Amino acid sequence: MRKTWVKRENIYYKPFYKQKSKMFLLGVFLLGIVFIIYQAFSINQLPSASTPWSFEGTMQGLRKKHMEMIKSLGRKQSDGYDDGGGGGDGALSLDNNEEEDSIKIIRGIRLYDYDSYKPNFDGNFRCLDGSKEVSFKRVNDDFCDCLSDGSDEPSTNACAKGRFYCKYQKRHITGRGVDVYVPSSRINDGICDCCDGSDEWLTITCKNKCT
């Protein structure tokens, strides 16, 4: 008698949903479609740079938000002075054209740490590394309280480990970039270290050489 060989899959039919490889590929395909739809929806929600009214509305919203933040600040942030001024408590205005809409922060800090330089519910300031908590009145009092990072003296050279962040920070449109800073010991030493000269405001006037 002649034997006939027949493949196993032709004898035992295996349903599609039990074929793991095909189901895996189908799941990846469906997941990719969902991701593309989500990305398209997210892009449509972003303000268009080609429409001036949308950009203007976004800026008005940011200014309104910053004005609300200013009202909650302590005296050290609200009583500031312009770039060319001297003395005071180390506050710096970012917008000199419109005084009522200006955003004032402590000189020498990062915008990333803006909220950290506000008094907490107890009226204190916590060092950025969390090692110590002191009264907010001791910020920029020319005495180093946060010895580990010198964050309580951003506008003075009292702390050996302090950092002074230049006002000009080059950033990509996505917000990426490296923070530009100089040691606090170089503040008001008569040498322009920051390209915008923001580290010298008492002794000399530096030219803005930022490109």
Disulfide bonds with the S-S distance in Angstrom:
Cys127-Cys146 1.87
Cys144-Cys159 2.20
Cys166-Cys194 1.94
Cys192-Cys206 1.82
Cys195-Cys210 2.00
